[in-house]
Amino acid sequence: MPTPTVAKHGIVATTHPLAAKVGLDVLQSGGNAIDAAIAANAAIGLMEPMSCGIGGDLFALVYTQNRNRTRSGSEGRHNLSFPNGGQLYGLNASGRSPKKLSLDIFKQKALTEIPNTGPLSWSVPGCVDGWRVLLEKFGTRSLGDLLEPSIEYAFSGFPVPTTIANIWQNNVEMLKATPDAAATYLPGGAAPKDGDTFHNPNLGQTYRLLANEGPDVFYKGNIAKRIVEFSKHNGGYFSLEDFSTHTSTWVDPVSANYRGYDVFEIPPPGQGISVLQMLNLLEGYNLSSLGPNSPDWWHLFIEAKKLAYADRAQFYADPDFVKVPTDWLISKAYANTRRKLINMKRAAENVPCGAPNTSDTIYLTVVDKDRNCVSLIQSNYRSFGSGLVPADLGFALQNRGTLFALDPEHPNVFAPGKRPFHTIIPAFVMKNDEPFFCFGVMGGDMQPQGQVQVLVNMIDFQMNIHDAGAAPRMMHEGSATPTGLPAKGSGAISAEKQIPQSILDNLRARGHNISHGGVNNGGYQGILIDHKSQTLQGASETRRDGKALGY
């Protein structure tokens, strides 16, 4: 049975072993956690291209100790300070919609929802600017140095592991649909198989441009021009202005205390606060007395999820365009009123939102010898994003724009230059004002559900950080999303096969539509800081190819 990776100085945990090794090499050569996270992120963008890359967005939570100097930047100084001198920063490095695209254009095309693929699903990729601002504020290495290992792998090749190969195989038809995508990701007309060596010299050249000219080449230089030209020839609405005016945003992390643990998330337009809403609801029950194999625990989890996601569908949107009642949604008082809607004997149907008074993804985490911590998540949204690869740049453009609503009355309605609702959410936990746990769970709507299950497994059921992620999961599907459309599906619940049939039978008797089946569990990585022993514990998702490596 696998156990957590234990190390004294530093750990890198991510979805690809070679990417984890790239990050670990940075730590061992004197770089800090931020340097290592960016190097590992660049490597995963090459090695797990369906899930992430420089055509996608990035969110991060960064904890630094006061003895480690940070460089203030023009992007802002948002942070939370703690009595020990530590500071926690939140970064929203997501992109905005094209300014030349409008709601009227969607109406003219008679669309009631934005397509999952193609140019109408594009928003400006924020990843590279996210790297820039992280390095400017916290980094000790140049972007060129951090990209060098990935450039070498892009040209010399790397072996494709099992899970990534399987996902690649499942996307062959979409990649075949356009010549550029096929040329980049289907060498010889086929997706690489488990153990095959894959090369992406086009991405190597793009990384080399970034290394030599810096992030401006992506937003104001040659790369931006090539993306906009590609857009022009493929029915897109990107302009050079969309790229040259792009900015990342430092934000104040938000939190809720769950049984003495302060759980931090990035505020909307992401879905992180749904984790806090679910934890607030669950805190009213003695879960530890129930245990992980109790039907009552799973019933409570599912019902809490329904309540939080009803609010998610109605209120989560870009706060630059609408007022999001975040403080009220994550308050204990609001949870107390919503908890009254949970019936222990019966599954709720048609759950309403409250009335407040005012994907394919990769996750990685790094903690270094000074206990700087990075919780970073990066994504294209769907596998290979929009399915379109701009010319010979070697990466897919994300389809994050598909998560806008087209209902003009909805807070998340499409508007030019607006950020869409986002599913990717890094998490960070403090205990007694000390950094305790960096973690994340991947997989679209599964991310908040997975985070709550991991935390309850650790805090209530006393599992170690490996077992907390490896324990069998459930996923409730069919909730409405902030697209203004009704929920798809029938509220079905997928339970992993390790969950006993007796639990499923009990839940069915309460009205749940539940069965054993595949769970979009994404993946999980986590690093726990043990202050007593002065060591680190790392874990990586057993359902995926990842590793937690330390020294």
C-alpha positions, 0 to 999 in steps of 0.5 A: 500500500503506497504511503506519503512521501516524507522529506525534510527540505522540499517536495514537488507533487504533480501529475507527471513524474518527469515534471515533478523531477524538473521541479525538484531539480530546481529546488535542489539547485537553490531555487524556491517553491515558486521557481520550481512550480513554474518549471514543473508547470511548463513541463506538464504543459508539454507532457500532459498537453490535453490538460494544460499548457500556455494556451490556458489559464492559471490560479495560485495561492502562495504562502511566504515567510517574512524572512523571504523577501518578496518584490512588490509589483504594479499588479497590487499587494493583496495578501493576508498576514499572519502573526508569525510574519507569514503572508498568503497571496492569491493570484487570478491569472485567467483571461478575458473574452475577446473585445470584438465578440458580443452577445449580439453575435451569439444571437445572430448565430441563433446560439443558446449556449457557447460551443465547447470547441472552436473559436467562439469558446476562446478567451485570452490565455492567462498562464504566461502572464501568471508566470511573469507576475509570480516570478516578478514578485517571488522568483529567484530564477529567470523564466529562461532558466526555468523553461530550459528543461522543458525545451530539451524534452520538447526536442529530444522527446519524453515517454508518455505514461499510461493515463495520459496516453489513454486520454490522448487516445480518447481525443483522436477524432477531435484532433483529426478535425483540424490540420494544425492539431493533427500535425502537432498531437497525432504524429504519423496520424495516431495518438502516442500509446503508453510508453511511446516517445513524443516530441513537440519541437513546435512548442520547444521553439515557442518556449525558446521565444519566451526564454529569449524575449520574455512574456511580452512576446506572448502578449505584445510580440510575435506569438500574439501576432500569430495567434491573432492571425490564426484567429482571423483565418478561423472565424475567431474574434481575437485582436492584438488589443485583447493580448496587449491589454491582458493583466493578471490580478492579485486577489485576497484569498477567502476562507472558512474555519472548519473544526479549527482548520482555516481553509483558503480559496480564490474568490469568484469568478472561480468555484472555490467558495463552494468548498467553503459553503459545503464545509460550513454546512457539514460542520453542523454534523458529527461526521467523525462518529459516522465514519467514511463507510456510513450512508449518513455521511454520503447523504450529508455530503451529497445534500450539502453539495446540492445546496452549494452548487445551487448558489454557484449556478446563480451567483458566481461571476466576474466581480469586475462586472457584478457584485458577488455576495461572497462574504455572505455565501461563506458565512456561518450564519448563511450556512445555518439557514441553509442547513435546515433544508437538509432532510436526513431521510430524503434526497432533495430535488429541485434545490433552489439557490439562497437569497443572500442579503446584499475539466481537464486540469493539472494541479501541482504543489511545492513546498521548499526548505524555507516553507514557502508554499505554492498551490497552483492549478492550470488548465485548458478546460476540456481535453485539448481545450478548444481543439484548435492549435494556432499554426506551428506554435505547439499548444492548444487554445483553451475553451474556457469561454464556453462557461459564459451564460448567454442569458442577458439577466444572468450575472455570468452573461457574456460581455466583451473583456469579461472573465468567465466563471472558472472551475479550477481552484487551488486550496491551502489550509492553515492551522493555528496560524501556521501553514499546514496543507497545500492541495488540490483536486482536478476534474471540472465540477468534481474539484470542490466535491473532491476537496471536501472529501479529502478534507473530511477524510483527513480532519474527521476520519483521521486519514493520512494525506495519501489515504485521504486522496486514495479513498473511494469517492462519489461525484454528484452530477447534473447540477446547474452551472453558471451558464444560465441553462438548466441542469443537464442529466438527472442528478445522477451520482457515480460511486467508485466500485470500492464503495460497498453496494449496501451503501448504494442501496441505502442511498437509493432508498432515500431517493438518490439516483446512484450507481457504481461507475466512472467518477470524474475524479481528476487527480489529487496532490497534496503536501502537509507541513509537520511542524513538530517533526520539521518534515514534509509529507507529500502525496499524489493521486493514485488514479493518475500518473503523478508523483510526489518527489522530495529531498 
